[in-house]
Amino acid sequence: MITGILKVFDKPRPDPDAANWALLEPGWHVFLLYAAYAAFVFRVGRKFMENRKPLNVKTPMIVYNAFQVVYNSILFYNLVYYMYVEPMYDLRCMETLPLDHPKKNVERWIMYGYFINKLLDLLDTVFFVLRKSYKQITLLHVYHHILMGLTPYFIGRFYGFGGQFVTIALLNTLVHIVMYFYYLISAMSTKLKGSIWWKKYITVIQLVQFVILLAQTLYVKVFEPDCGYPAILNYLQMTQSITMIIMFSNFYIKSYVKTSQKQT
């Protein structure tokens, strides 16, 4: 089965060390974690809170959101530095670095750090359940968390760390700096939460993120047809970018456009 998957990715996984990183091998750890996440969010957690009052998790939320702002800022800084200041890729065709490349360990650590951060992201939904704030647990929210967590796993495990996927990490960490900063302010003060006029622009930034990722795939397809980045990963990025653009656009229209019209 593994051999068949590798063939789909056009060439063998170029980084055998990827299997030695925690949670990347064996893969059932990751799938078990996300299965437990889905079960808690949709069934177990709600059943547990059914006859209980919403828990006061204000302090843990403040600590968690502040940690996420710092964590994503560190990742974003390193991604910017090694993409534009001391670039380790040709931005026109971003292939994973060869094993003997002097920055190979940098690529590994940054992308593994991003993978771990996607697992930590699941905690915000746990807080929603414990607070019984179920309206925030939308299909888009859960789908986005699972997608962004499984994507680095599959790419890191079967293709190797880095490559074109680094662009996703760069944009996503920027979005999460803004998003978790908003969550931090909201957790610190309910009054401040109501006065944050730029909340809707978080969704706009997320939309711009996926438009850029879609544009990248189209550029590689049209102008860099000989790029060694696996075609299947390029098509995967293209498909998911279109899917997320549709879903986030729908969320923005329902949450802000139609709500504004009703208020008017």
Secondary structure, DSSP 8 states (H G I E B T S, - for coil): -HHHHHHHTSS--S-GGGGGSTTTSSTHHHHHHHHHHHHIIIIIHHHHHTTS-----HHHHHHHHHHHHHHHHHHHHHHHIIIIIS--SBTTB-----TT-TTHHHHHHHHHHHHHHHHHTTHHHHHHHHTT-GGG--HHHHHHHHHHHHHHHHHHHHT-S-TTHHHHHHHHHHHHHHHHHHHHHHHH-HHHHHT-TTTHHHHHHHHHHHHHHHHHHHHHHHH-TT--S-HHHHHHHHHHHHHHHHHHHHHHIIIIIHHHHHH-
